[in-house]
Amino acid sequence: MSYEDIKNAEKAWADKVIKDLTTSSDKYVVYKESRPITDLKDMLVSSVKLYGDNVAFMQKFAKDEPYRSITYKETLDTVNALGTALISKGLKGKRIAIIGENCYQWATSYLAVICGTGIVVPLDKELSTNELKQLVKEAEVSAVMFTEKYAERFMEIKESAETSLELLIKLNGSKEFDNVLSYSGLISEGRMLLDGGDRSFVDAKIVNDEMSELLFTSGTTGIAKGVMLSHKNICFDLMIAPTILKVHTWDIFFSVLPVHHTYEGTCGFLMPLYKGASIAYCEGLKYIVKNLSEVRPTMFLGVPALFETLYKTIMKNVRKQGKENLVRKVMAVNKVTQKIGIDINKKLLKDILKVFGGRMRVLISGGAAIDPAILQFFNDLGFIAVQGYGLSECAPMGALNPDQHKYMRNASVGHILPGMDVKIEDKDEDGIGEICLKGDNVMLGYYKNPKETAKVIKDGWFYTGDQGYIDEEKFIYITGRKKNVIIASNGKNVFPEELEYYLSKSKYISESMVWGAEDGKSGDITIVAAIIPDLEEVEEAIGKDADDEQIKALLWKEVDKINEDLPMFKKIKKVSLRHEEFEKNTSKKIKRFAESNKKM
């Protein structure tokens, strides 16, 4: 098959995706404005044609400097120069890793690699030097592009001679290192090559169903798997998701979550570029409020823990001001009026809303299930607050709640995205089973691991490992992870996530982990909860001098309240008081099977 035939077939595929979206009778497919794209270079080039002078990125390039704006045209010029220089260094077709803080240099490096140079390998900046070395070795990485703080670590990895590393490229900072190339230097070289007629990158051939990205999951078991994604996987997500949730060209996405994760990578980086919107980089978690006021964004992607913290902060301030009753009354009225398109909160709750910058429109939670009450709180404040569902293996999208209040289902992780299919395998008597997804966004497989690939991909269906059910309109509800399920002594399934959710509702509980332990005498399974108390709330309730026995007694009262409404096989029988953090992976998820987390 000639390259021309391949590109024609890819175009036919993209056109069909768009045709199916525009002719869809699904009432949740509201915004039928997606355009066909075959690969990410096609996406970037077509976005520049449509939105060339729009702001693509906003960033502070030095401390205490104002945000600087970079247009779509400028971005493409940078990507073309950088890609051309990378190819001139012998990196065509090679694996190139990128690591560092969210920034314009990271974004343009990603695009320069994936749009014609080679295979991009985003690395987790929270990993240790030994873990990074192992991944660089496993992925057969030839070059690493990093922000300045990682320079010495990669010099050490390169010097160890245990990897295939050839080149090190520093993305920012003024410090110079021997045998380390600079991002700015490569761009200058690339521009000279382009001026001299070098079109090796600009005309690079891309086949959209070949591996273009290799990313490693941070599982709670500690064993990272390499997920192989193609342009087709990612572009499918970009085309289908904005039919359920509208993205405007004037939207500004506030980038906080690590961009090496597919959630932020696809939804908070590539999606705005596809839709002609802007991305503003946060300087770091401690600068969130400051940067929100400077940027005044409209879209905010976060994880449940982030939104829960914002909720607690807002309510704390409201109580201090003695306005809780007023706020709740206004929110109750707004809950009714917003369904007919009237938002009364923007004026009445202006002081509360200004923490988000004053223009915030949409809050999207992902990465884990969120308490529906938190979503409802933000919706009642006047935002569009929704949650979505996905996995790295789906690039990462699977489901999303619609952005219209009349269609939202806060207890659900979302409606299956158009063009995808969902089924529940091995249902129990309650209709709960393993969630399986099908679509053009399902990964190519696990890198060098056909055995694990065969376990999760069967006849085109991806077996997610998540347990749950779907309703009559294909909204997905998650009850827990398959591997986490506790089999009670009566053979019934107990989902620890459900019990942890109930525990999280107590103001005295900061975090918890539930598991099943075998009773040494009877052999029965006992439900155990390790609990980290919220010491501030505990002190307010029983005083600063309370000892562990008194704290545990207070926690048992909370557990007893929960147990009252649970069947016998689900009741929490043991409580372990914990003062140190749980051992977690780099995604900040508790490692359920780490013995250190189960100390009694």
C-alpha positions as CSV (number, residue, x, y, z in Angstrom):
1,M,0.0,0.0,0.0
2,S,1.5,3.4,-1.0
3,Y,1.8,6.2,1.4
4,E,-0.8,8.1,-0.6
5,D,-3.3,5.2,-0.2
6,I,-2.6,5.1,3.5
7,K,-3.3,8.9,3.9
8,N,-6.5,8.5,1.8
9,A,-7.7,5.7,4.1
10,E,-6.9,7.8,7.1
11,K,-8.9,10.7,5.7
12,A,-11.8,8.4,5.0
13,W,-11.7,7.2,8.6
14,A,-11.7,10.7,10.1
15,D,-14.5,11.8,7.7
16,K,-16.6,8.9,8.8
17,V,-16.0,9.7,12.5
18,I,-17.3,13.2,11.9
19,K,-20.2,12.1,9.7
20,D,-21.3,9.7,12.4
21,L,-21.1,12.5,15.0
22,T,-23.1,15.0,12.9
23,T,-25.8,12.5,12.1
24,S,-26.0,11.1,15.6
25,S,-29.5,10.9,17.1
26,D,-28.0,10.7,20.7
27,K,-29.6,13.6,22.6
28,Y,-26.3,14.1,24.5
29,V,-24.4,14.8,21.3
30,V,-25.2,18.5,21.3
31,Y,-22.2,20.2,19.7
32,K,-21.7,18.9,16.2
33,E,-18.8,21.2,15.3
34,S,-15.8,18.8,15.4
35,R,-13.5,18.7,12.3
36,P,-11.8,15.7,10.8
37,I,-8.1,15.2,11.8
38,T,-6.0,12.2,10.9
39,D,-3.0,12.8,13.1
40,L,-1.6,15.4,15.6
41,K,0.4,17.2,12.9
42,D,-2.8,17.6,10.9
43,M,-4.5,18.9,14.1
44,L,-1.8,21.5,14.7
45,V,-1.4,22.7,11.1
46,S,-5.2,22.9,10.6
47,S,-5.6,24.8,14.0
48,V,-3.0,27.3,12.8
49,K,-4.9,27.9,9.6
50,L,-8.1,28.4,11.6
51,Y,-6.8,30.2,14.7
52,G,-3.3,31.4,13.7
53,D,-3.4,34.7,15.7
54,N,-5.2,33.3,18.7
55,V,-3.3,32.8,21.9
56,A,-2.3,29.2,22.2
57,F,-0.2,29.4,25.4
58,M,0.2,31.7,28.4
59,Q,3.3,31.3,30.6
60,K,5.6,33.1,33.0
61,F,9.1,32.5,31.7
62,A,10.8,34.0,34.8
63,K,9.7,34.5,38.4
64,D,7.9,37.8,39.1
65,E,7.4,38.4,35.4
66,P,3.9,38.8,33.9
67,Y,2.3,36.1,31.8
68,R,3.5,36.1,28.2
69,S,1.2,35.0,25.3
70,I,2.3,32.8,22.4
71,T,0.1,32.5,19.3
72,Y,-0.8,29.4,17.3
73,K,1.5,30.6,14.5
74,E,4.4,31.1,16.8
75,T,3.9,27.7,18.3
76,L,3.9,25.9,14.9
77,D,7.1,27.9,13.9
78,T,8.8,26.7,17.2
79,V,7.6,23.1,16.6
80,N,8.9,23.0,13.0
81,A,12.3,24.4,14.0
82,L,12.7,22.1,16.9
83,G,11.5,19.0,15.0
84,T,13.9,19.8,12.1
85,A,16.8,20.2,14.5
86,L,16.0,16.9,16.3
87,I,16.0,15.0,13.0
88,S,19.3,16.7,12.1
89,K,20.8,15.2,15.3
90,G,20.0,11.6,14.0
91,L,16.8,11.2,16.1
92,K,14.4,10.3,13.2
93,G,12.3,7.3,14.3
94,K,13.9,7.2,17.8
95,R,12.3,7.1,21.2
96,I,12.6,10.6,22.9
97,A,11.6,11.1,26.5
98,I,10.3,14.3,28.0
99,I,10.2,15.2,31.7
100,G,9.6,18.3,33.7
101,E,7.1,20.8,35.0
102,N,4.1,21.9,32.8
103,C,5.4,24.5,30.4
104,Y,5.5,25.7,26.8
105,Q,8.9,24.1,26.3
106,W,7.4,20.7,27.4
107,A,4.4,21.1,25.1
108,T,6.4,22.1,22.0
109,S,8.9,19.4,22.6
110,Y,6.1,16.8,22.7
111,L,4.6,18.2,19.5
112,A,8.1,18.3,17.8
113,V,8.7,14.6,18.6
114,I,5.2,13.2,17.8
115,C,4.6,15.3,14.7
116,G,7.4,13.8,12.6
117,T,10.5,13.1,14.6
118,G,9.9,9.9,16.5
119,I,8.1,8.3,19.4
120,V,7.4,10.4,22.4
121,V,7.9,9.0,25.9
122,P,6.5,11.2,28.6
123,L,8.1,10.5,32.0
124,D,6.7,11.0,35.5
125,K,8.7,13.7,37.3
126,E,8.0,12.2,40.7
127,L,10.0,9.0,39.9
128,S,13.4,8.3,41.5
129,T,16.6,8.3,39.5
130,N,16.7,4.5,39.6
131,E,13.0,4.2,38.4
132,L,13.7,6.7,35.6
133,K,16.8,4.8,34.5
134,Q,14.8,1.6,34.4
135,L,12.1,3.2,32.2
136,V,14.7,4.8,29.9
137,K,16.3,1.4,29.5
138,E,13.1,-0.5,28.9
139,A,11.7,2.0,26.4
140,E,15.1,2.1,24.5
141,V,15.2,5.9,24.8
142,S,17.8,7.7,22.6
143,A,17.3,11.2,23.9
144,V,15.8,12.9,26.9
145,M,14.4,16.5,27.0
146,F,14.2,17.8,30.5
147,T,13.7,21.0,32.5
148,E,16.8,22.2,34.3
149,K,16.2,20.6,37.7
150,Y,16.5,17.1,36.2
151,A,19.8,17.8,34.4
152,E,22.2,16.1,36.9
153,R,20.0,13.1,37.3
154,F,20.0,12.3,33.5
155,M,23.7,13.1,33.3
156,E,24.2,10.4,35.9
157,I,21.9,8.0,34.0
158,K,23.7,8.6,30.7
159,E,27.1,8.1,32.4
160,S,26.0,4.7,33.9
161,A,26.2,3.3,30.3
162,E,23.3,1.0,31.1
163,T,20.9,2.6,28.6
164,S,20.9,3.5,24.9
165,L,20.9,7.3,25.8
166,E,22.7,9.3,23.2
167,L,21.6,12.9,23.7
168,L,20.5,15.1,26.6
169,I,18.5,18.3,25.9
170,K,17.8,21.0,28.5
171,L,14.5,22.8,28.0
172,N,15.1,25.9,30.3
173,G,17.3,27.6,32.8
174,S,20.6,29.5,32.5
175,K,22.9,26.9,34.0
176,E,25.2,25.2,31.5
177,F,26.3,21.6,31.5
178,D,28.9,19.7,29.5
179,N,27.5,17.6,26.6
180,V,24.0,18.8,27.1
181,L,22.2,20.5,24.2
182,S,19.8,23.4,24.8
183,Y,16.2,23.9,23.6
184,S,16.8,27.4,22.5
185,G,20.0,26.4,20.7
186,L,18.2,23.6,18.8
187,I,15.4,26.0,17.7
188,S,18.0,28.4,16.3
189,E,19.7,25.6,14.4
190,G,16.3,24.4,13.2
191,R,15.4,27.8,11.8
192,M,18.7,28.0,9.9
193,L,18.1,24.5,8.5
194,L,14.5,25.5,7.5
195,D,15.8,28.7,5.8
196,G,18.2,26.5,3.9
197,G,15.4,24.4,2.5
198,D,15.4,21.4,5.0
199,R,11.9,19.9,4.9
200,S,12.7,16.6,6.7
201,F,10.3,17.4,9.5
202,V,7.7,19.6,7.7
203,D,7.2,16.8,5.1
204,A,7.7,13.9,7.5
205,K,5.4,10.9,6.9
206,I,3.0,9.9,9.7
207,V,1.0,6.7,9.7
208,N,-1.7,7.2,12.2
209,D,-2.2,3.6,13.5
210,E,1.5,3.0,14.4
211,M,2.9,3.6,17.9
212,S,3.6,7.3,18.4
213,E,3.5,7.6,22.2
214,L,4.7,5.3,24.9
215,L,3.7,6.1,28.4
216,F,4.0,4.2,31.6
217,T,1.2,3.8,34.0
218,S,1.7,4.4,37.7
219,G,-0.3,1.4,39.1
220,T,-1.0,0.9,42.8
221,T,0.9,-2.4,42.5
222,G,4.1,-0.6,41.7
223,I,4.6,-2.4,38.4
224,A,4.6,0.1,35.5
225,K,3.2,-1.0,32.2
226,G,4.1,0.7,28.9
227,V,0.9,1.8,27.1
228,M,1.4,2.1,23.3
229,L,-0.8,4.8,21.8
230,S,-1.2,6.0,18.2
231,H,-2.2,9.3,16.6
232,K,-5.5,7.6,15.7
233,N,-6.2,6.8,19.4
234,I,-5.6,10.4,20.5
235,C,-7.3,12.1,17.5
236,F,-10.4,10.0,18.0
237,D,-10.7,11.3,21.6
238,L,-10.2,14.9,20.4
239,M,-13.0,14.6,17.8
240,I,-15.6,12.9,20.0
241,A,-15.4,14.5,23.4
242,P,-16.3,18.2,22.6
243,T,-19.6,17.0,21.2
244,I,-20.8,16.5,24.8
245,L,-19.0,19.4,26.5
246,K,-18.5,22.7,24.6
247,V,-15.1,24.2,24.2
248,H,-15.0,27.8,22.8
249,T,-12.1,29.5,21.1
250,W,-12.2,32.1,23.9
251,D,-11.8,29.5,26.6
252,I,-8.6,29.6,28.7
253,F,-7.6,26.2,30.2
254,F,-5.8,26.5,33.6
255,S,-3.0,23.8,33.6
256,V,-2.2,22.4,37.0
257,L,-2.2,18.6,36.7
258,P,1.0,16.9,35.5
259,V,0.9,17.0,31.7
260,H,2.7,13.6,31.4
261,H,-0.6,11.9,32.5
262,T,-3.0,11.3,29.6
263,Y,-5.9,13.1,31.4
264,E,-4.1,16.4,31.4
265,G,-2.1,15.6,28.2
266,T,-5.1,14.9,26.1
267,C,-7.8,17.0,27.8
268,G,-5.8,19.9,29.1
269,F,-3.2,20.2,26.4
270,L,-4.2,18.7,23.1
271,M,-7.9,19.4,23.3
272,P,-7.6,23.2,23.7
273,L,-5.2,23.3,20.7
274,Y,-7.7,21.3,18.6
275,K,-10.5,23.7,19.5
276,G,-8.5,27.0,19.2
277,A,-8.6,27.7,22.9
278,S,-5.7,28.8,25.2
279,I,-3.6,27.1,27.8
280,A,-2.3,29.0,30.9
281,Y,0.4,27.3,33.0
282,C,0.1,27.5,36.8
283,E,3.5,28.2,38.5
284,G,2.8,25.5,41.1
285,L,0.2,24.4,43.6
286,K,1.1,27.1,46.1
287,Y,0.5,29.8,43.4
288,I,-3.0,28.5,42.3
289,V,-5.0,31.4,43.8
290,K,-2.5,34.0,42.6
291,N,-2.3,32.6,39.1
292,L,-6.1,32.2,38.8
293,S,-6.5,36.0,39.5
294,E,-3.8,36.8,36.9
295,V,-5.0,34.6,34.1
296,R,-8.8,34.6,34.8
297,P,-9.3,31.2,33.1
298,T,-12.6,29.6,32.1
299,M,-11.7,25.9,32.2
300,F,-10.1,24.0,35.1
301,L,-9.2,20.3,35.0
302,G,-8.6,18.8,38.4
303,V,-8.7,15.6,40.5
304,P,-11.2,15.0,43.4
305,A,-8.7,15.9,46.1
306,L,-8.1,19.3,44.5
307,F,-11.8,20.1,44.3
308,E,-12.5,18.8,47.8
309,T,-9.8,21.1,49.1
310,L,-11.3,24.1,47.3
311,Y,-14.8,23.2,48.7
312,K,-13.4,23.1,52.2
313,T,-11.6,26.4,51.8
314,I,-14.7,28.1,50.4
315,M,-17.0,26.8,53.2
316,K,-14.4,27.7,55.9
317,N,-14.3,31.3,54.6
318,V,-18.1,31.4,54.3
319,R,-18.6,30.3,57.9
320,K,-16.0,32.8,59.2
321,Q,-18.0,35.6,57.5
322,G,-21.3,34.2,58.9
323,K,-22.8,33.9,55.5
324,E,-23.5,30.1,55.4
325,N,-27.3,30.4,55.5
326,L,-27.3,33.2,52.8
327,V,-25.0,31.2,50.5
328,R,-27.1,28.0,50.9
329,K,-30.4,29.9,50.1
330,V,-28.9,31.5,47.0
331,M,-27.5,28.2,45.9
332,A,-30.9,26.5,46.4
333,V,-32.6,29.2,44.2
334,N,-29.9,29.0,41.6
335,K,-30.3,25.2,41.4
336,V,-33.7,25.8,40.0
337,T,-33.1,28.9,37.8
338,Q,-30.0,27.5,36.1
339,K,-32.0,24.7,34.5
340,I,-33.8,27.4,32.5
341,G,-30.6,29.3,31.7
342,I,-30.7,31.9,34.4
343,D,-27.6,32.2,36.7
344,I,-28.2,34.5,39.7
345,N,-25.0,33.7,41.5
346,K,-22.5,35.7,39.6
347,K,-23.6,38.9,41.3
348,L,-24.8,37.6,44.6
349,L,-21.8,35.4,45.3
350,K,-19.2,37.5,43.6
351,D,-16.9,37.6,46.6
352,I,-16.8,33.8,46.8
353,L,-16.4,33.2,43.0
354,K,-13.5,35.7,42.7
355,V,-11.1,33.0,44.1
356,F,-11.5,31.3,40.7
357,G,-10.5,34.5,38.9
358,G,-14.0,35.8,38.1
359,R,-14.5,34.2,34.7
360,M,-14.5,30.4,35.5
361,R,-17.0,28.5,33.5
362,V,-16.2,24.8,33.6
363,L,-14.7,22.5,36.3
364,I,-13.9,18.9,35.2
365,S,-12.9,16.2,37.7
366,G,-11.1,13.1,36.6
367,G,-8.6,10.5,37.7
368,A,-10.8,9.0,40.4
369,A,-14.5,9.1,41.4
370,I,-15.6,12.3,43.2
371,D,-18.2,12.8,45.9
372,P,-21.4,13.8,43.9
373,A,-22.2,16.3,46.7
374,I,-19.0,18.2,45.8
375,L,-20.0,18.4,42.1
376,Q,-23.5,19.6,43.2
377,F,-22.0,22.3,45.4
378,F,-20.0,23.7,42.5
379,N,-22.9,23.4,40.1
380,D,-25.2,25.2,42.6
381,L,-22.5,28.0,42.8
382,G,-23.1,28.6,39.1
383,F,-20.3,26.6,37.5
384,I,-20.6,23.7,35.0
385,A,-19.0,21.0,37.2
386,V,-18.8,17.5,35.8
387,Q,-16.8,14.4,36.1
388,G,-15.4,12.1,33.4
389,Y,-14.0,8.6,33.2
390,G,-11.0,7.3,31.4
391,L,-7.8,5.2,31.5
392,S,-4.4,5.7,29.9
393,E,-5.3,2.7,27.7
394,C,-8.1,4.7,26.1
395,A,-5.9,7.8,25.5
396,P,-7.7,8.3,28.1
397,M,-11.3,9.1,27.5
398,G,-14.3,6.7,28.0
399,A,-17.2,8.7,29.4
400,L,-18.1,12.3,30.2
401,N,-21.0,14.1,31.8
402,P,-22.8,16.6,29.5
403,D,-22.3,20.3,30.3
404,Q,-26.0,21.0,30.4
405,H,-27.4,20.9,33.9
406,K,-30.6,19.2,32.8
407,Y,-28.6,16.2,31.6
408,M,-25.9,15.9,34.3
409,R,-25.8,12.9,36.6
410,N,-23.4,13.7,39.4
411,A,-23.3,10.1,40.7
412,S,-22.2,8.8,37.3
413,V,-18.7,9.1,35.9
414,G,-20.4,10.1,32.6
415,H,-22.2,9.1,29.4
416,I,-20.3,6.8,27.1
417,L,-18.6,9.0,24.5
418,P,-20.2,8.9,21.0
419,G,-18.5,6.4,18.6
420,M,-17.6,4.2,21.6
421,D,-19.4,1.2,23.1
422,V,-19.7,-0.1,26.6
423,K,-20.7,-3.5,28.1
424,I,-20.7,-5.1,31.5
425,E,-19.1,-8.5,31.7
426,D,-19.8,-11.1,34.3
427,K,-22.7,-9.3,35.9
428,D,-23.8,-10.2,39.4
429,E,-27.4,-10.2,40.7
430,D,-27.3,-6.4,41.0
431,G,-26.1,-5.9,37.4
432,I,-22.6,-5.1,38.6
433,G,-19.7,-6.5,36.6
434,E,-16.5,-5.5,34.8
435,I,-16.7,-2.4,32.6
436,C,-15.5,-3.0,29.1
437,L,-15.0,-0.3,26.5
438,K,-14.6,-0.4,22.7
439,G,-13.6,2.3,20.3
440,D,-10.8,3.7,18.1
441,N,-9.1,5.1,21.2
442,V,-8.3,1.7,22.7
443,M,-4.5,1.4,22.9
444,L,-2.4,-0.8,20.5
445,G,-1.3,-2.8,23.5
446,Y,1.2,-3.0,26.3
447,Y,4.8,-2.5,25.3
448,K,6.7,-5.8,24.9
449,N,4.0,-7.5,26.9
450,P,1.7,-9.5,24.7
451,K,0.6,-11.7,27.6
452,E,-0.8,-8.7,29.6
453,T,-2.3,-7.3,26.4
454,A,-4.2,-10.5,25.7
455,K,-5.7,-10.3,29.2
456,V,-7.2,-6.9,28.7
457,I,-8.0,-6.7,25.0
458,K,-10.4,-9.4,23.7
459,D,-12.2,-9.0,20.3
460,G,-11.5,-5.3,20.3
461,W,-13.0,-4.8,23.8
462,F,-10.8,-3.3,26.5
463,Y,-11.4,-4.9,29.9
464,T,-10.9,-2.0,32.3
465,G,-10.6,-3.8,35.6
466,D,-13.2,-1.4,37.0
467,Q,-16.4,-2.8,38.4
468,G,-19.7,-1.0,37.9
469,Y,-22.9,-0.9,35.9
470,I,-24.6,1.2,33.2
471,D,-28.1,2.6,33.1
472,E,-30.6,2.6,30.3
473,E,-29.0,5.7,28.7
474,K,-25.5,4.4,28.8
475,F,-24.3,6.5,31.8
476,I,-21.5,4.6,33.6
477,Y,-21.5,4.1,37.4
478,I,-18.3,2.7,39.1
479,T,-18.4,0.7,42.3
480,G,-14.7,-0.2,42.6
481,R,-11.7,-1.9,41.1
482,K,-12.0,-5.6,40.3
483,K,-8.6,-6.4,41.9
484,N,-9.7,-4.5,45.1
485,V,-12.9,-6.5,45.7
486,I,-13.2,-8.2,49.1
487,I,-14.9,-11.5,49.0
488,A,-16.9,-11.8,52.2
489,S,-17.4,-15.1,54.1
490,N,-20.9,-15.4,52.5
491,G,-19.4,-15.1,49.0
492,K,-20.7,-11.6,48.5
493,N,-18.6,-8.8,47.0
494,V,-17.6,-5.8,49.2
495,F,-16.1,-2.8,47.4
496,P,-13.6,-1.0,49.7
497,E,-14.1,2.2,47.7
498,E,-17.7,2.3,48.8
499,L,-16.8,2.1,52.5
500,E,-14.0,4.6,52.0
501,Y,-16.5,7.0,50.5
502,Y,-18.8,6.7,53.5
503,L,-15.9,7.3,55.8
504,S,-14.8,10.4,53.8
505,K,-18.1,12.0,54.7
506,S,-17.1,12.4,58.3
507,K,-15.4,15.7,59.1
508,Y,-13.1,13.8,61.6
509,I,-11.6,11.6,58.9
510,S,-8.9,12.9,56.6
511,E,-8.2,9.7,54.6
512,S,-8.9,6.0,55.0
513,M,-8.1,2.6,53.4
514,V,-10.3,-0.4,53.8
515,W,-9.3,-4.1,53.2
516,G,-10.4,-7.6,54.1
517,A,-8.2,-9.5,56.7
518,E,-8.6,-13.2,57.5
519,D,-9.4,-13.9,61.1
520,G,-6.7,-16.2,62.5
521,K,-9.1,-18.3,64.5
522,S,-12.3,-18.6,62.4
523,G,-10.8,-18.0,59.0
524,D,-13.7,-15.5,58.3
525,I,-13.0,-12.3,56.4
526,T,-13.0,-9.2,58.7
527,I,-13.5,-5.7,57.2
528,V,-10.7,-3.4,58.5
529,A,-10.3,0.3,58.1
530,A,-7.1,2.3,58.6
531,I,-8.0,5.9,59.3
532,I,-6.0,9.1,59.3
533,P,-7.9,11.6,61.5
534,D,-8.4,15.3,60.6
535,L,-6.6,16.6,63.7
536,E,-7.9,20.1,63.4
537,E,-11.6,18.9,63.5
538,V,-10.7,16.3,66.2
539,E,-9.1,19.0,68.4
540,E,-12.1,21.2,68.0
541,A,-14.4,18.3,69.2
542,I,-12.4,16.7,72.0
543,G,-9.6,19.1,72.8
544,K,-5.8,19.4,71.9
545,D,-4.7,17.0,74.7
546,A,-6.8,14.0,73.5
547,D,-4.8,10.8,73.3
548,D,-5.0,8.0,70.7
549,E,-7.7,6.1,72.7
550,Q,-9.9,9.1,72.9
551,I,-9.4,9.9,69.1
552,K,-10.2,6.2,68.3
553,A,-13.3,6.4,70.4
554,L,-14.5,9.4,68.4
555,L,-13.7,7.6,65.2
556,W,-15.6,4.5,66.3
557,K,-18.7,6.7,66.8
558,E,-18.5,7.7,63.1
559,V,-17.9,4.1,62.0
560,D,-20.9,2.9,64.1
561,K,-23.1,5.4,62.3
562,I,-22.0,4.0,59.0
563,N,-22.4,0.4,60.1
564,E,-26.0,1.1,61.1
565,D,-27.0,1.2,57.5
566,L,-24.9,-1.6,56.2
567,P,-25.7,-5.3,55.9
568,M,-23.7,-7.5,58.3
569,F,-21.1,-8.7,55.7
570,K,-20.2,-5.1,54.9
571,K,-19.8,-3.8,58.4
572,I,-16.4,-2.4,59.4
573,K,-15.2,-4.6,62.3
574,K,-11.8,-3.2,63.1
575,V,-10.4,0.3,63.1
576,S,-6.7,1.2,63.0
577,L,-5.7,4.7,63.9
578,R,-2.9,6.1,61.7
579,H,-0.9,9.3,62.0
580,E,1.5,8.9,59.0
581,E,0.6,9.3,55.3
582,F,-0.3,6.2,53.4
583,E,2.3,4.9,50.9
584,K,1.1,6.1,47.5
585,N,2.1,6.0,43.9
586,T,3.1,9.1,41.9
587,S,-0.5,9.7,41.0
588,K,-1.1,10.1,44.7
589,K,-3.3,6.9,44.9
590,I,-2.9,4.7,47.9
591,K,-1.0,1.5,47.3
592,R,-3.6,-0.9,48.5
593,F,-1.3,-4.0,48.6
594,A,1.6,-2.4,50.3
595,E,2.1,-4.0,53.7
596,S,3.2,-0.7,55.2
597,N,-0.4,0.5,54.7
598,K,-1.9,-2.4,56.6
599,K,0.0,-2.0,59.8
600,M,-2.4,-2.4,62.8
